[in-house]
Amino acid sequence: MRMRPLNFPSIRIAQFASFIYKNEGLFSRIIETRKAEDLKNLFDFQPTVYWETHYRFNKSAEKRSKKMGADARNSVIINTIIPFLFLYGKEKGLPDYKERALELLEKLPAEKNRIIRKWAKSGIQADNAFYSQSLIQLTNNYCQKKRCLECEIGNKIISFKNT
């Protein structure tokens, strides 16, 4: 499995450095954000000019934007910012933050990955990130551990095949 140049660690580190530099007061901005669009705007940045012509240190390449794409932005929000917001609410005893995290998941599109494609093939669609995260959780905690009999969906499938 070859890695695409935009996913090279050097590019991701440059993007992260630009993200941190651009987002002063990041913690406050995250916990104050109420809209998914505002979270996406946190990722509206471009790494330094050096990275326009590089994928690796000291190795020039054709000029190309290294801005994060929509899917990458959504993935970072879904897998880091929203769990952080939820945990913050849980640890501080502030249910509003937990509720906001869940609402944000409902407003973001479903993740696009192998697990979600498998569910879609079986006829179960994830309409938003809330559902895609649920399906990923089911897969990781039941399907991959072969705990079908403990899973309501697994039980339905098994009973359907036996009739």
PyMOL commands that set and color helices and strands:
alter all, ss='L'
color gray80, all
select helices_A, chain A and resi 5-7+9-22+26-32+36-41+49-53+70-92+95-107+114-121+129-143+148-150+152-161
alter helices_A, ss='H'
color red, helices_A
select strands_A, chain A and resi 54-56+59-60
alter strands_A, ss='S'
color yellow, strands_A
deselect
rebuild
show_as cartoon
